[in-house]
Amino acid sequence: MISANASSERPWVTLVMDGATSVRHYGMMSQALQANATAIFANDLQRSEVRTHATKMYLDTIRRLQLSLRSPRWNDPIVMHTCMIVTLFEVIQSNNPAAAYPHIRGLAHLIEQKGPHTFVSGLEHRTFRYYRINLFLMNLHDRRPSFLAEEKWKTIPFSEDCQPKTILEALVDILVEIPGVLAAIEAMKTGQLGHYALVQKGLELAYWVRRLVYDLESWKEAYIWTYPTICTTPRLHSLSLLELCTLSTELIPYKHNLSEALNCYAAAHLILARLAHGMAEKSWLVGTVLRQPHSLHDLVAAITIISERHISDANTEMVSMMVTGFSLRVAQSTEEVQDPVLFQSIQKLLARINREMGRRYNINYSVPKDTQRIEV
């Protein structure tokens, strides 16, 4: 499940494996890795006794983790990395990616407690950069505000001598605010507010959505229109969203990072557009504040265009499949768009991602229907 062969998506893996096999840390982290590996073998062999042995190792690792978290060693990097490894066990055992969320919530709390200054360099910095998208997806699932939306978490971990933010990492700085918008809308729905208080809250949320739309367009101007392989395209600024996405899929050589970022950009716009559509239906005044740059249909179609090209290119790195799956699930849950052909394509693309996850990571990966959709 975690290979010692480090790749561009996981530059920290070799260092983690070195820590796992060192004399000082051999126990806890190594046991977590063995529990995951044994669970995979149990899936392959369909042997209940192997599964039982894997579960025993996992439970013993959890016990040791709990002791470490209650001790002065709670801040040790090995504790955090062991937490990351055990999040995979539930996914392997249950074949459901949402099963890892309780562990990810605990890990998010640990990262927040350690503070942003902990992640400015070394292995912890690399880990933070890799794991930030996981924390965003968990907060989106829970509809809970993310501590990553605080300015200090966007700047301090990147404040020392490190590689500049990638095009996707710069976009994540905007994405991490979306769970907070969803949480605020849920609170407004369930709160006992009078008419005028509801109007005021509605306008505040409308301006928040409007600011995020502006931030997304500013990101496009800063990172997409200046991207080296497309910045010389004639009439670039006048291209429609679908034309821009089609252009990105036709580049030779194909640029994975550009397509991943554009896919997440379209998904973020789609979430905000659906929120704006729902808010405008309830209040004409709010609707006047929210003018969306793209139609719902174009956003769903853009995600489909990019995802199909991306999956066809056989880029099966974990983060790449995660962000593509996220965008497709946002598109899949957009019931406002009535296009059977488009949604059939989305279903097929999600099935291909599930098969690739199973093939590459040796898991019978099958997302239950109630967890595939991302509701807004």
C-alpha positions as a printed Julia matrix, in Angstrom:
376×3 Matrix{Float64}:
   0.0     0.0     0.0
   2.93    2.33    0.71
   5.86    1.54   -1.51
   9.47    2.36   -0.75
   9.71    3.49   -4.36
   9.08    7.23   -3.98
   7.34    9.02   -6.8
   6.62   12.65   -7.61
   3.27   12.37   -5.84
   4.81   11.09   -2.6
   8.34   12.5    -2.21
   8.23   11.78    1.51
   7.67    8.01    1.22
  11.34    7.02    1.18
  11.98    9.06    4.33
   8.97    7.52    6.05
  10.15    4.03    5.14
  13.63    4.84    6.47
  12.01    5.88    9.74
   9.88    2.75    9.83
  12.9     0.47    9.52
  15.18    2.39   11.91
  15.97    0.85   15.29
  14.29    3.69   17.21
  10.94    3.6    15.42
  10.76    0.06   14.12
   7.84   -0.92   16.34
   4.8     1.27   15.84
   5.15    2.48   12.26
   6.42   -0.85   10.98
   3.51   -2.62   12.65
   1.05   -0.24   10.95
   2.63   -1.0     7.57
   2.49   -4.75    8.26
  -1.18   -4.51    9.27
  -2.02   -2.83    5.95
  -0.01   -5.33    3.93
  -1.62   -8.28    5.73
  -5.1    -6.81    5.13
  -4.32   -6.63    1.41
  -3.21  -10.28    1.44
  -6.44  -11.17    3.23
  -8.41   -9.5     0.43
  -6.46  -11.47   -2.16
  -6.58  -14.83   -0.41
 -10.09  -14.47    1.06
  -8.81  -16.08    4.27
 -10.58  -15.13    7.48
  -7.61  -16.08    9.68
  -5.33  -13.69    7.75
  -7.91  -10.92    8.13
  -8.12  -11.63   11.88
  -4.33  -11.41   12.19
  -4.31   -8.09   10.3
  -7.03   -6.71   12.59
  -5.05   -7.72   15.7
  -1.96   -5.88   14.45
  -4.07   -2.85   13.56
  -5.75   -2.74   16.99
  -2.39   -3.08   18.72
  -1.04   -0.2    16.62
  -4.06    1.91   17.62
  -3.42    1.11   21.28
   0.22    2.17   20.98
  -0.79    5.31   19.1
  -3.24    6.28   21.83
  -0.5     5.88   24.45
   1.88    8.03   22.37
  -0.75   10.73   21.85
  -1.27   10.97   25.63
   2.47   11.15   26.29
   5.07   13.94   25.88
   5.94   12.25   22.54
   2.61   13.26   20.93
   4.44   15.81   18.78
   6.93   13.26   17.36
   6.72   13.14   13.52
   6.6     9.35   13.69
   3.28    9.55   15.58
   1.77   11.68   12.82
   3.07    9.43   10.04
   1.78    6.32   11.81
  -1.63    8.03   12.02
  -1.47    8.57    8.26
  -0.66    4.92    7.62
  -3.49    3.55    9.77
  -6.04    5.67    7.89
  -5.57    3.25    5.0
  -6.43    0.13    6.99
 -10.17    0.83    7.19
 -10.26    1.51    3.44
  -8.59   -1.82    2.73
 -10.84   -3.75    5.09
 -14.14   -2.16    4.1
 -13.37   -1.17    0.47
 -14.96    2.19    1.28
 -12.82    5.38    1.13
 -15.16    7.14    3.58
 -14.16    4.58    6.23
 -10.9     6.47    6.66
 -12.63    9.73    7.65
 -12.65    9.12   11.44
  -8.87    8.64   11.33
  -8.42   11.65    9.03
 -10.45   13.8    11.45
  -8.13   12.75   14.26
  -5.1    13.4    12.1
  -6.46   16.83   11.15
  -6.8    17.68   14.85
  -3.21   16.52   15.46
  -1.88   18.65   12.58
  -3.81   21.67   13.86
  -2.43   21.15   17.38
   1.13   20.97   16.07
   0.67   24.39   14.46
   1.75   25.75   11.07
   5.35   26.47   12.14
   5.91   22.71   12.48
   5.5    22.25    8.72
   7.93   24.78    7.27
  10.68   22.34    6.3
  11.81   18.74    5.95
   9.64   15.65    5.98
   6.76   17.33    7.82
   6.61   20.09    5.2
   6.45   17.51    2.4
   3.81   15.56    4.27
   1.68   18.67    4.79
   1.81   19.54    1.09
   0.78   16.02    0.11
  -1.99   15.63    2.7
  -3.7    19.01    2.42
  -6.04   17.83   -0.37
  -7.16   14.89    1.84
  -8.08   17.25    4.66
 -10.03   19.47    2.26
 -12.04   16.52    0.92
 -12.82   15.36    4.46
 -14.02   18.85    5.48
 -16.12   19.03    2.32
 -17.71   15.66    3.16
 -18.42   16.82    6.73
 -19.5    20.36    5.74
 -17.29   21.73    8.48
 -15.04   24.81    8.3
 -11.38   23.95    7.78
  -8.53   25.38    9.84
  -6.6    25.32    6.57
  -8.69   28.32    5.45
  -6.9    30.47    8.04
  -4.28   32.71    6.46
  -1.47   31.38    8.65
  -1.99   27.86    7.28
  -1.8    29.18    3.71
   1.43   31.11    4.27
   3.59   29.91    7.2
   4.23   26.31    5.97
   5.46   27.83    2.68
   7.43   30.7     4.23
  10.92   29.17    4.27
  13.2    28.01    1.48
  10.96   25.51   -0.31
   9.58   24.85   -3.77
   6.95   27.43   -4.82
   3.33   26.32   -4.63
   2.23   24.25   -7.57
  -0.7    25.35   -9.71
  -2.98   22.96   -7.79
  -1.64   23.99   -4.37
  -2.41   27.62   -5.17
  -5.95   26.56   -6.08
  -6.31   24.58   -2.83
  -5.84   27.89   -0.96
  -9.25   28.84   -2.4
 -10.89   25.4    -2.2
 -10.37   25.12    1.56
 -12.87   27.96    2.12
 -15.74   26.11    0.43
 -16.51   23.77    3.39
 -16.95   26.89    5.53
 -19.54   28.25    3.08
 -21.44   24.93    3.17
 -21.32   24.92    6.99
 -22.67   28.48    7.14
 -25.56   27.59    4.83
 -26.42   24.53    6.96
 -26.36   26.7    10.1
 -28.66   29.24    8.45
 -31.12   26.49    7.47
 -31.3    25.0    10.96
 -31.07   28.23   13.0
 -34.14   29.97   14.38
 -33.67   33.3    12.62
 -36.22   35.99   11.89
 -36.92   37.3     8.38
 -34.53   40.25    8.51
 -31.76   38.19   10.11
 -32.16   35.6     7.35
 -31.9    38.28    4.66
 -28.75   39.69    6.3
 -27.15   36.24    6.6
 -28.15   35.45    3.04
 -26.44   38.58    1.74
 -23.3    37.84    3.77
 -23.15   34.36    2.26
 -23.84   35.71   -1.2
 -20.9    38.09   -0.95
 -18.71   35.24    0.37
 -19.64   33.1    -2.66
 -19.07   36.1    -4.93
 -15.6    36.66   -3.45
 -14.65   33.01   -3.99
 -15.82   33.22   -7.61
 -13.62   36.3    -8.01
 -10.69   34.45   -6.38
 -11.13   31.53   -8.79
 -11.07   33.88  -11.79
  -8.01   35.67  -10.38
  -6.3    32.28  -10.0
  -7.13   31.49  -13.64
  -5.61   34.78  -14.74
  -2.47   34.23  -12.66
  -1.86   30.55  -13.38
  -3.76   29.42  -16.48
  -3.4    32.38  -18.81
   0.34   32.5   -18.0
   0.91   28.73  -18.27
   3.95   28.3   -20.55
   2.46   25.96  -23.15
  -0.79   27.86  -23.67
   0.03   31.52  -22.94
   0.86   32.15  -26.62
  -2.5    30.81  -27.85
  -4.26   33.43  -30.02
  -7.32   34.99  -28.39
  -6.64   33.02  -25.21
  -8.61   35.41  -22.96
 -11.68   35.13  -25.16
 -11.84   31.32  -25.13
 -14.91   29.79  -23.52
 -14.49   27.36  -20.65
 -15.09   24.37  -22.93
 -12.61   25.67  -25.49
 -10.0    26.22  -22.77
 -10.5    22.7   -21.36
 -10.35   21.16  -24.84
  -7.12   23.1   -25.5
  -5.57   21.69  -22.31
  -6.4    18.12  -23.36
  -4.78   18.55  -26.78
  -1.38   19.75  -25.59
   1.62   17.69  -26.69
   3.08   16.57  -24.39
  -0.02   16.32  -22.25
   0.26   18.31  -18.97
  -1.23   16.37  -16.06
  -0.83   19.15  -13.51
  -2.64   21.67  -15.74
  -5.6    19.34  -16.33
  -5.88   18.39  -12.64
  -5.98   22.05  -11.66
  -8.52   22.96  -14.36
 -10.69   20.03  -13.28
 -10.71   21.23   -9.66
 -11.32   24.81  -10.84
 -14.43   23.64  -12.73
 -15.61   21.56   -9.75
 -15.21   24.51   -7.37
 -17.14   26.77   -9.74
 -19.82   24.1   -10.05
 -20.29   23.89   -6.28
 -20.51   27.68   -6.0
 -22.84   27.95   -9.01
 -25.24   25.4    -7.5
 -25.18   27.3    -4.2
 -25.84   30.56   -6.03
 -28.69   28.96   -8.0
 -30.35   27.72   -4.79
 -29.9    31.05   -2.98
 -31.23   33.05   -5.94
 -34.4    30.93   -6.01
 -35.12   31.95   -2.42
 -34.28   35.64   -2.72
 -34.32   37.95   -5.73
 -32.09   40.37   -3.81
 -29.45   37.71   -3.21
 -29.71   36.62   -6.83
 -28.71   40.1    -8.02
 -25.4    39.76   -6.14
 -24.54   36.37   -7.65
 -23.71   36.37  -11.32
 -21.86   33.21  -12.34
 -19.28   33.22  -15.15
 -20.18   29.71  -16.38
 -23.4    27.74  -16.84
 -24.02   24.54  -14.9
 -24.08   22.5   -18.11
 -20.76   23.91  -19.33
 -19.11   23.16  -15.97
 -20.34   19.54  -15.98
 -19.26   19.15  -19.62
 -15.82   20.67  -18.86
 -15.23   18.2   -16.02
 -16.21   15.33  -18.31
 -13.87   16.5   -21.12
 -10.85   16.86  -18.84
 -11.5    13.67  -16.85
 -11.88   11.53  -19.95
  -8.56   12.72  -21.35
  -6.86   12.47  -17.96
  -8.01    8.92  -17.27
  -7.21    7.83  -20.83
  -3.63    8.98  -20.28
  -3.34    6.27  -17.58
  -2.07    8.61  -14.86
  -2.96    6.48  -11.85
  -1.14    8.3    -9.05
  -3.21    8.46   -5.88
  -3.61   12.26   -5.72
  -4.42   12.46   -9.41
  -7.21    9.89   -9.08
  -8.51   11.58   -5.94
  -8.89   15.02   -7.53
 -10.38   13.55  -10.72
 -12.84   11.48   -8.69
 -13.76   14.54   -6.61
 -14.58   16.58   -9.72
 -16.59   13.77  -11.3
 -18.65   13.23   -8.13
 -19.48   16.95   -7.97
 -20.6    16.75  -11.61
 -22.54   13.53  -11.0
 -24.61   15.1    -8.22
 -25.64   18.12  -10.3
 -29.25   17.14  -10.89
 -30.09   20.58  -12.26
 -28.44   19.51  -15.52
 -30.61   17.07  -17.48
 -28.26   15.39  -19.97
 -28.42   11.56  -19.93
 -25.49   11.14  -22.34
 -23.23   13.36  -20.23
 -24.12   11.57  -17.01
 -23.63    8.15  -18.58
 -20.09    9.26  -19.47
 -19.53   10.4   -15.88
 -20.67    7.03  -14.52
 -18.29    5.2   -16.85
 -15.37    7.44  -15.87
 -16.0     6.88  -12.14
 -16.11    3.13  -12.76
 -12.74    3.35  -14.54
 -11.22    5.21  -11.57
 -12.52    2.53   -9.21
 -10.98   -0.21  -11.37
  -7.64    1.61  -11.5
  -7.61    2.04   -7.72
  -8.19   -1.68   -7.39
  -5.52   -2.56   -9.94
  -2.78   -0.28   -8.71
  -3.36   -0.45   -4.96
  -4.57   -4.03   -4.8
  -7.87   -3.13   -3.15
 -11.33   -4.27   -4.17
 -12.19   -0.61   -4.4
 -15.93   -0.04   -4.73
 -17.53    3.19   -3.52
 -21.05    2.67   -2.12
 -23.68    4.67   -3.98
 -24.52    6.83   -0.97
 -20.92    8.04   -0.68
 -20.22    8.6    -4.38
 -22.25   11.78   -4.64
 -21.14   15.15   -3.32
 -24.28   17.02   -2.34
 -24.54   20.8    -2.14
